[in-house]
Amino acid sequence: MSVFFDSNVLLYTLDAGDYRQEQAITALRQGGTISVQVLNEVVNAARRKFKLSWSETAKAVTAMRAFCRGPVPLTLQIHERAVELAMHHSFSIYDALIVASALEAKCDVLLSEDMQDGRLIDGRLRIQNPFRQV
């Protein structure tokens, strides 16, 4: 199974006060794929939400990247596919960029807390909430 990480899952690895941190760390340690879009979102949230310094942010992103394949670059092709996905699936453009990157990377699962758990995109990419209570 090939996994792609949404930024929201990776951000929980930084949140020591959240019950989802350990699950996020476990998922990250198992490896997966990320995109430049995901990295940008992580940097933005690390600085804004967690108030990390630039040095701390860089260290956190480097640690995340050590467990991940990629990053998938943000290309015109991915942008165009994201616009198409946003129109047809009612994703925000930022979520659509992540979905398009996961499809480009030929991943089977997109770990995301914010998108519809269990949804199948293009008959091959399943959105999965790793924090869902079973």
HELIX and SHEET records of a PDB file:
HELIX    1   1 SER A    7  LEU A   11  1                                   5    
HELIX    2   2 TYR A   12  LEU A   14  5                                   3    
HELIX    3   3 GLN A   21  ARG A   29  1                                   9    
HELIX    4   4 VAL A   36  ARG A   48  1                                  13    
HELIX    5   5 TRP A   54  ALA A   66  1                                  13    
HELIX    6   6 LEU A   76  HIS A   89  1                                  14    
HELIX    7   7 ILE A   93  GLU A  104  1                                  12    
SHEET    1   A 4 VAL A   3  PHE A   5  0                                        
SHEET    2   A 4 VAL A 109  LEU A 111  1                                        
SHEET    3   A 4 LEU A 125  GLN A 128  1                                        
SHEET    4   A 4 LEU A 120  ILE A 121 -1                                        
SHEET    1   B 2 GLY A  32  SER A  35  0                                        
SHEET    2   B 2 CYS A  68  VAL A  72  1                                        
END                                                                             
